[in-house]
Amino acid sequence: MTLTLGQFQDAFVEALYHRPAPQLAAVASQAAFAVYRNSVLAGAVEALRANFPGVEALVGPAWMQEAAAAYAQRIPPDDPRLILYGAAFADFLEPLQRCYDLPYLADVARLDFAWCEAFAAPLEPCLVLTDLAGMTAADLATRCLVPRSSVRWRWFAQHPAFTLWYHSREGLAWPPDQPWVAEGALLSATLEGVAQQTLEHGGCAFLDACAQGLPLEQASQVALTAQPDLDFTDLLSRLLAAQVFRPLSFA
């Protein structure tokens, strides 16, 4: 049977990952194909190790190598940009973390991948404080603040995931006075790289509301409902400094 290029490529990928591909049985049985298969798998494993340094710092290179190999065999890359490989790695780690008494491992993986997403996203213009000059509070209340595509945020209700991730990723000692509390994270890519900081519950709720298209007045109410003691003026100032939003649209 003659295969189209697309059919050949699909069958080739199936054969690479030891899945049934009878159309390429003769090719897959060759010794050279095994070498190619091992090289592809090794590349996927190395990409995962590079994308999840926080995870590897917690579990060690040998454990990470084994987990990455198991993941790569089950879920091969589907994007030529290997910096975006591992979107489901955190979910893959969920059942494993319970076995090793590391209940925060999957969340550290989520932050590792969020860093990759922020880094790989296109840089867009950002809203700065001077852009708001001349606008009244009533004008601003009806505007939607849209997060840039290179910004990621997340709230972690069970543990200080940001501090765990940051100290693991940077090879820093755990602060002896660090409380074990819920924590949010904000990652924002700029021309200088990916900036990261903790973010309170109200801040995460506010960005969720902004991403849903709610105007500033409604989004701020969502934030204050999530965290009644939130200093919203301070939050907005910090988000503007972190270059979180796109410029305002007046269309």
C-alpha positions as CSV (number, residue, x, y, z in Angstrom):
1,M,0.0,0.0,0.0
2,T,1.3,3.4,-1.0
3,L,1.3,5.9,1.9
4,T,0.8,9.6,1.6
5,L,3.4,11.8,3.2
6,G,1.1,12.5,6.2
7,Q,0.3,8.8,6.6
8,F,4.0,7.9,6.5
9,Q,4.8,10.6,9.1
10,D,2.1,9.4,11.4
11,A,3.1,5.8,11.1
12,F,6.8,6.7,11.7
13,V,5.9,8.5,14.9
14,E,3.9,5.5,16.1
15,A,6.8,3.1,15.3
16,L,9.2,5.4,17.2
17,Y,7.2,5.0,20.3
18,H,6.7,1.3,20.1
19,R,3.1,1.5,19.0
20,P,1.5,-0.6,16.3
21,A,2.6,0.7,12.8
22,P,2.3,-2.4,10.5
23,Q,2.8,-0.2,7.4
24,L,6.4,0.4,8.6
25,A,7.2,-3.0,10.0
26,A,10.1,-3.5,7.7
27,V,11.7,-0.1,8.5
28,A,11.1,-0.4,12.2
29,S,12.8,-3.8,12.4
30,Q,16.1,-2.4,11.2
31,A,18.9,-1.8,13.7
32,A,19.4,1.7,12.5
33,F,15.8,2.5,13.4
34,A,16.4,1.5,17.0
35,V,19.3,3.9,17.2
36,Y,17.1,6.7,15.8
37,R,14.4,5.7,18.3
38,N,16.8,5.9,21.2
39,S,18.1,9.3,20.0
40,V,14.6,10.8,19.8
41,L,13.7,9.5,23.3
42,A,16.9,10.9,24.7
43,G,16.2,14.3,23.2
44,A,12.7,14.3,24.7
45,V,14.1,13.3,28.1
46,E,16.7,16.0,28.0
47,A,14.1,18.6,27.0
48,L,12.0,17.6,30.0
49,R,14.9,17.9,32.4
50,A,15.8,21.3,31.0
51,N,12.1,22.5,31.2
52,F,11.6,21.3,34.8
53,P,14.7,22.3,36.8
54,G,12.7,23.0,40.0
55,V,11.4,19.4,39.9
56,E,14.8,17.9,39.3
57,A,16.3,19.9,42.2
58,L,13.8,18.3,44.5
59,V,14.0,14.7,43.3
60,G,17.5,14.4,42.0
61,P,18.9,13.7,38.5
62,A,18.4,9.9,38.6
63,W,14.7,10.1,39.7
64,M,14.0,12.8,37.2
65,Q,15.7,10.8,34.4
66,E,13.5,7.8,35.1
67,A,10.3,9.8,35.4
68,A,11.1,11.8,32.2
69,A,11.8,8.6,30.3
70,A,8.4,7.2,31.4
71,Y,6.6,10.3,30.4
72,A,8.3,10.6,27.0
73,Q,7.4,7.1,26.1
74,R,3.8,7.7,27.0
75,I,3.4,11.3,25.7
76,P,5.9,12.2,22.9
77,P,6.4,15.9,21.9
78,D,3.8,17.3,19.6
79,D,5.4,20.7,19.0
80,P,8.8,21.4,17.4
81,R,9.4,24.0,20.2
82,L,10.7,21.7,22.8
83,I,10.6,24.4,25.4
84,L,6.8,23.8,25.4
85,Y,7.2,20.0,25.9
86,G,5.7,18.7,29.2
87,A,2.3,20.4,29.4
88,A,0.9,17.3,31.1
89,F,4.0,16.5,33.2
90,A,2.6,18.0,36.4
91,D,-0.5,15.7,36.0
92,F,1.8,12.8,35.3
93,L,3.6,13.5,38.7
94,E,0.4,13.7,40.7
95,P,0.2,10.0,41.6
96,L,4.0,9.7,42.0
97,Q,4.3,12.5,44.5
98,R,2.1,10.7,47.0
99,C,4.4,7.7,46.9
100,Y,7.5,9.9,47.7
101,D,5.9,12.2,50.3
102,L,6.3,15.2,48.1
103,P,2.8,16.6,48.0
104,Y,4.0,19.8,46.3
105,L,5.9,18.2,43.5
106,A,3.2,18.6,40.8
107,D,2.7,22.3,41.7
108,V,6.4,22.9,41.4
109,A,6.2,21.3,37.9
110,R,3.3,23.6,37.1
111,L,5.4,26.6,37.9
112,D,8.4,25.3,35.9
113,F,6.1,24.9,32.9
114,A,4.5,28.3,33.4
115,W,8.0,29.8,33.3
116,C,8.5,28.0,29.9
117,E,5.2,29.3,28.6
118,A,5.9,32.9,29.7
119,F,9.4,32.7,28.2
120,A,8.2,31.3,24.8
121,A,5.2,33.6,24.4
122,P,5.5,36.6,22.0
123,L,6.3,39.9,23.8
124,E,3.5,42.4,23.5
125,P,3.4,46.1,24.4
126,C,2.5,46.7,28.0
127,L,0.4,49.2,29.9
128,V,2.4,51.6,32.0
129,L,1.2,54.1,34.6
130,T,1.7,57.1,32.4
131,D,-0.9,55.7,30.0
132,L,-3.5,56.3,32.6
133,A,-2.7,60.0,32.9
134,G,-5.8,62.1,32.4
135,M,-8.3,59.3,32.9
136,T,-10.9,59.7,35.6
137,A,-11.7,56.9,38.0
138,A,-15.1,56.5,36.3
139,D,-13.4,56.1,32.9
140,L,-10.9,53.6,34.2
141,A,-13.7,51.6,36.1
142,T,-15.3,50.6,32.8
143,R,-12.0,49.6,31.0
144,C,-10.9,46.0,30.7
145,L,-7.3,45.3,31.7
146,V,-6.2,42.4,29.6
147,P,-3.2,40.3,30.7
148,R,-0.4,40.0,28.1
149,S,0.1,36.5,26.6
150,S,3.6,36.3,28.3
151,V,2.1,36.5,31.8
152,R,1.2,33.5,34.0
153,W,-0.3,33.4,37.5
154,R,-1.7,30.7,39.8
155,W,-3.0,30.3,43.3
156,F,-1.8,27.3,45.4
157,A,-4.1,26.8,48.4
158,Q,-2.2,23.9,50.0
159,H,1.4,25.0,50.4
160,P,3.9,27.8,49.6
161,A,4.5,26.6,46.1
162,F,6.2,29.7,44.8
163,T,8.8,29.7,47.6
164,L,9.4,25.9,47.1
165,W,9.7,26.4,43.4
166,Y,11.9,29.5,43.5
167,H,14.4,28.1,46.1
168,S,14.6,24.7,44.4
169,R,15.1,26.3,40.9
170,E,17.8,28.7,42.2
171,G,19.5,26.2,44.4
172,L,18.8,28.3,47.6
173,A,18.5,27.0,51.1
174,W,15.0,26.9,52.6
175,P,14.4,30.0,54.8
176,P,14.1,28.8,58.4
177,D,11.4,31.3,59.1
178,Q,9.3,30.6,56.0
179,P,5.7,29.8,57.1
180,W,3.9,26.9,55.5
181,V,1.0,28.8,54.0
182,A,-0.9,29.1,50.8
183,E,0.8,31.1,48.1
184,G,0.2,32.5,44.7
185,A,2.7,33.1,41.9
186,L,3.1,35.7,39.1
187,L,5.4,35.2,36.2
188,S,5.8,37.9,33.6
189,A,8.2,37.9,30.6
190,T,9.9,41.2,29.7
191,L,12.9,42.1,27.5
192,E,15.1,41.3,30.5
193,G,13.7,37.8,31.0
194,V,11.0,36.2,33.1
195,A,10.3,38.1,36.3
196,Q,8.7,36.2,39.2
197,Q,7.1,37.1,42.5
198,T,4.6,35.9,45.0
199,L,1.0,37.0,44.5
200,E,-1.8,37.0,47.1
201,H,-5.2,35.3,46.7
202,G,-6.9,38.5,45.7
203,G,-4.3,39.3,43.1
204,C,-4.8,35.9,41.5
205,A,-8.6,36.3,41.6
206,F,-8.3,39.8,40.0
207,L,-6.2,38.5,37.1
208,D,-8.6,35.6,36.6
209,A,-11.4,38.2,36.3
210,C,-9.4,40.4,34.0
211,A,-8.7,37.4,31.7
212,Q,-12.4,36.7,31.6
213,G,-13.0,40.2,30.2
214,L,-14.5,41.8,33.3
215,P,-14.1,45.6,33.5
216,L,-11.8,47.0,36.2
217,E,-14.7,47.8,38.6
218,Q,-16.1,44.3,38.5
219,A,-12.7,42.6,38.5
220,S,-11.7,44.6,41.6
221,Q,-14.9,43.4,43.4
222,V,-14.0,39.8,42.6
223,A,-10.5,40.4,44.1
224,L,-11.9,42.0,47.3
225,T,-14.5,39.2,47.7
226,A,-11.6,36.7,47.5
227,Q,-9.5,38.7,49.9
228,P,-11.4,41.4,51.9
229,D,-8.3,42.9,53.4
230,L,-6.6,43.4,50.0
231,D,-4.9,46.7,49.4
232,F,-6.2,47.1,45.8
233,T,-4.3,50.2,45.0
234,D,-1.0,48.6,46.0
235,L,-1.9,45.5,44.0
236,L,-2.6,47.5,40.8
237,S,0.6,49.4,41.2
238,R,2.6,46.1,41.5
239,L,0.9,44.6,38.5
240,L,1.6,47.6,36.4
241,A,5.3,47.5,37.5
242,A,5.4,43.9,36.5
243,Q,4.2,44.8,33.0
244,V,1.2,42.5,33.3
245,F,-1.3,44.2,31.1
246,R,-1.6,45.1,27.4
247,P,-2.2,48.8,26.6
248,L,-5.8,49.9,26.9
249,S,-8.0,49.6,23.9
250,F,-10.3,52.5,23.1
251,A,-12.1,50.8,20.2
